[in-house]
Structure formats: C-alpha cells, structure tokens
Amino acid sequence: MAIEKKRPRGLKSSTASNKNKQRKTEPAKEGELPENAQTVMISKEVDEGDEVGEVVALYEDAMSKLHSQPTEAATVLRGVIHESDRILRNWEGEQPLPPAFYYTYGSALYQLGKLSDDDDPLAFVEAAEERLQNGLDHWSDEDSVDMHKLRLSLGNVLLAKADGELAEVPETAKESLDQIKKASAANGLPTSLLLEVAVSVQSHAELYSDQGSRELFTKWASDTMDQLAKDSSVQARALHELGLGQLSWANYWMDQMDDDECESSEEKAKACTALAKAKNYLVQAQEKSQEPGSQLLCDLAEVSLMDANFMEDEDQQKAVYDKVLGLVEDAKRLGGTDYKVPEGLALFVDEMQN
C-alpha cells in the first residue's frame, strides 16, 4: 500500500497509557483477601512470631512481581495492607513499631494505588503519606537504612500528589526532590527501590511544559538510572527507562515544532537526537533482557516508527515500517491473548494491513 508522508508525531496514547509502566488491575472488594496470605506467599524465611518481618517479606514478594505479574502483586499488596492495619491496631509495645513497618505499610498503599483502577487514586497517595510521615515522626533521629528507605519513599509519594500540566514547579515538589536526593545518597539502599523512585521522578517531569522545569527532575533521574544501568540486577529495566525518558523528550520537542518549520528546525534536530538516544537505550535493554517483554518491544516499535516518519527515502522508510510490524507481532505473541497493543501502534498496524 502507498504510505502517505505525514508530519512526524509521537504516539501519545501509547506513552501516556504506560507512564508508570504498570498494568492496572481490578479493585478488590472489601474482604477479598487470600486466607493465610502471609504463610502462602512469603518466599523467604522469617522468625516465628515476627509479624513485622512477615509483612516486610510479603511486600518484597509483591515488588518482585510488580512488573511481570501485576494482578498477583496487587493481591499480595492488599494482604500487606490488611496485615499492617491489624498489627498497628493491636500494637501495645512501649516503643513505636520499627521504621521498616511504616516504610512497608506506606509503600504498599502507594504501589497498590498505582495498580488499582480506582476512582480516587489520591486517596491511596494520601494514606501512604500519612503512614510514612508517622514513621518519620516516630523515628526522626534514627539513622538507618530503613529510615533512608522511608524518607526516599515519602519523597516519592509527595511527588505523586502533583497533577496536571504545570508551568512552574511547586515548592512541595522541589522539597520532595531535595528529600529524595538526600535519602538516595545513603549507602545500602536496594537498587530496585532507587530505580522505582527514579522512574517516578522521570514521570513527574512530564507534567511540566517548561524545559527548565522538566530538566530539574530528569537530570537526577537520568543520572541515577545511568548508575543503576551498571548493576546487572536492574540493568535491563534501567536501560528501558532511560529509553523512555528520551522518548518523552522526543515527544516534547515535536510539540515545539512549528508546522511551517517541519522540514528544518532546531526542534526537529533535537527530536531526532532524542529518538536516536531512545532507540540506542531500548536496543541495549533488549540485548540485556533474558526475555524481553511485550512492553519493551512495543516501546522499541514506537521509537522506530517515529524515526521512520522523519525519513525522506521511501524504501528506507518502508523497511523500518516492516520491522515495526514484526516487533508488534512479537509483542502480541509474548503477551498472549489478553495483551493489548498500545492504541497508536494498533492504528498503524491496522492501516498497514488493510
């Protein structure tokens, strides 16, 4: 079929729907928690009678499933919240519950809010903030890895309270970023937690229409992910997220392009540079992944499609389009019958095949 040359544009529906890289799950009805959740799902040894240790282990189990099995992760997170609430209500110790408890309780609320199709996601964020702030109030003088994790998570949650496209950075967002920077400098923090926070900071940057405001957040996020990309345990995902960060910048510069200056402009050059960087990161992520997931393949397809739309040579463009179709087919095969290709890519496939 003939391919109509159009002004290059990002596939915003694809990027926006996967902003936090987590598939949504159906909300559970009250009481729909698995019986004996902590004995069934805990995957590491915990001392008998250590209830805080049990919920911490449950949370770690949920986080290990967060991206590969989001529905199961949500079930475990509900179990964490249920058990944490029970522990807090029944606590009669002379000392407050330990920092690990408040970190786990608050973080579980925040993560479940990201996974749930809830009409009021802010309720999860505010509940998470309350639990984390309680822990900080009780243990403000404590200098431990658990407290640094708590401070890092609280900064992340406070960032999530911002919403909408903003021209200026609110003071609360600046303070949250400062808290994140300070907490992330501590030794012994889990790389998986640092990556989760870096992803959130990078996503927060997309709220701003001003370049300088975006860069305030993307600088820390990309620097952090660059370091994490050297760690084999999170390397593939860090590279993937770095690619998505550059894809976001490509979309940003395309939005700045004037219709009359599409063929040659500073914004076009910057968009092309960002696309090249995005593709490089995503290809590296694919190479480092033992089993590249459907989302990674679709993100690579999106970047390739956007790049092809800038090409003047129709044969070269057609060759890239064919590669995009192949990537989408691979993504559908890996994702199974329930996997839905992002809307922008689905429309492209439909246009090419019909």
Residue pairs with C-beta under 8 A, 6 or more apart in sequence:
1 352
3 314
3 317
3 318
3 321
6 309
7 257
7 259
7 262
7 309
8 254
8 262
8 271
8 306
8 309
8 310
9 254
9 306
9 309
10 247
10 250
10 251
10 254
10 302
10 306
11 302
11 305
11 306
11 342
11 343
11 344
11 345
11 348
12 251
12 344
13 342
13 343
13 344
14 298
14 302
14 342
14 343
14 344
14 345
15 244
15 247
15 248
15 251
15 302
17 342
17 343
18 295
18 299
18 342
19 203
19 206
20 114
20 199
20 200
20 203
21 67
21 199
21 241
21 244
21 295
22 66
22 67
22 70
22 114
22 115
23 70
23 115
24 70
24 115
24 116
24 117
25 70
25 71
25 74
25 115
25 116
25 117
26 117
27 116
27 117
27 118
28 74
28 75
28 78
32 78
33 75
33 78
33 79
33 82
34 40
34 41
34 75
34 79
37 58
37 75
37 76
37 79
37 82
37 83
38 54
38 55
38 57
38 58
38 79
38 83
41 58
41 61
41 76
41 79
42 54
42 57
42 58
42 61
43 57
43 60
43 61
43 64
44 57
44 60
46 53
46 54
46 57
47 53
51 83
51 87
52 87
52 97
52 98
52 100
52 101
52 104
54 83
55 80
55 83
55 84
55 87
55 101
55 104
55 105
56 100
56 101
56 104
58 76
58 79
58 80
58 83
59 76
59 77
59 80
59 104
59 107
59 108
61 76
62 73
62 74
62 76
62 77
62 80
62 108
62 111
63 73
63 111
63 192
65 72
65 73
65 76
66 73
66 111
66 115
67 237
67 293
68 293
70 115
73 111
73 115
74 112
74 115
74 116
77 108
77 111
77 112
77 115
78 112
80 104
80 105
80 108
81 105
81 108
81 109
81 112
84 101
84 104
84 105
84 108
84 131
85 105
87 97
87 101
88 97
88 101
88 105
91 97
96 138
96 139
97 138
98 139
98 146
99 135
99 138
99 139
99 142
99 144
99 146
99 147
99 149
99 150
100 146
101 135
102 131
102 132
102 134
102 135
102 136
102 138
102 139
102 150
103 132
103 135
103 146
103 149
103 150
103 153
105 131
106 127
106 128
106 129
106 130
106 131
106 132
106 135
106 150
106 153
106 154
106 157
107 128
107 132
107 153
109 124
109 127
109 128
109 131
110 124
110 125
110 128
110 153
110 156
110 157
110 160
112 124
113 121
113 123
113 124
113 125
113 128
114 121
114 124
116 124
118 124
122 161
125 157
125 160
125 161
126 161
128 157
129 154
129 157
129 158
129 161
132 150
132 153
132 154
132 157
133 154
135 150
136 147
136 150
136 151
136 154
139 147
139 150
145 186
145 187
145 188
145 189
148 183
148 186
148 188
148 189
149 183
149 189
149 190
149 193
151 179
151 182
151 183
152 179
152 180
152 183
152 184
152 189
152 193
152 194
152 197
153 193
153 197
154 179
155 176
155 177
155 179
155 180
155 183
155 197
156 176
156 180
156 196
156 197
156 200
156 201
158 172
158 173
158 175
158 176
158 179
159 173
159 176
159 177
159 180
159 200
159 201
159 204
160 200
160 204
161 172
162 170
162 172
162 173
162 204
162 207
163 207
164 207
165 207
165 208
165 209
166 207
166 208
166 209
166 213
167 208
167 209
167 210
167 213
168 210
168 213
169 208
169 213
169 216
173 204
174 216
177 201
177 216
177 217
177 220
180 197
180 201
180 220
181 220
183 189
184 194
184 197
184 224
191 228
191 231
191 233
191 234
192 233
192 234
194 224
194 228
195 224
195 225
195 228
195 234
195 237
195 238
195 241
197 224
198 220
198 221
198 224
198 225
198 228
198 241
199 221
199 241
201 217
201 218
201 220
201 221
201 224
202 217
202 218
202 221
202 222
202 225
202 241
202 244
202 245
202 248
204 217
205 213
205 214
205 215
205 216
205 217
205 218
205 221
205 248
206 214
206 248
208 214
208 217
211 252
214 252
218 245
218 249
221 245
222 242
222 245
225 238
225 241
225 242
225 245
226 238
226 242
228 234
228 235
228 238
229 235
229 238
229 239
229 242
231 238
235 288
236 285
236 288
236 289
236 290
237 285
239 281
239 282
239 284
239 285
239 288
240 281
240 282
240 285
240 296
240 299
242 281
243 277
243 278
243 279
243 280
243 281
243 282
243 285
243 299
243 300
243 303
244 278
244 299
245 278
246 274
246 275
246 277
246 278
246 281
247 274
247 275
247 278
247 299
247 302
247 303
249 270
249 274
250 271
250 274
250 275
250 278
250 303
250 306
253 267
253 268
253 270
253 271
253 274
254 267
254 271
256 267
257 265
257 267
257 268
257 271
258 265
258 267
261 267
261 268
262 268
268 310
271 310
272 307
272 310
275 303
275 306
275 307
275 310
276 307
278 303
279 300
279 303
279 304
279 307
282 296
282 299
282 300
282 303
283 300
285 292
285 296
286 292
286 296
286 297
286 300
289 296
291 334
292 334
293 334
293 335
294 331
294 332
294 334
294 335
294 339
295 331
297 327
297 328
297 330
297 331
297 334
298 327
298 328
298 331
298 341
298 342
298 345
300 327
301 324
301 327
301 328
301 331
301 345
302 342
302 344
302 345
304 320
304 323
304 324
304 327
305 320
305 321
305 324
305 345
305 348
307 320
308 317
308 320
308 321
308 324
309 317
311 317
311 320
321 352
324 345
324 348
325 349
325 352
325 353
328 341
328 345
328 349
331 339
331 341
332 339
332 341
340 346
341 349
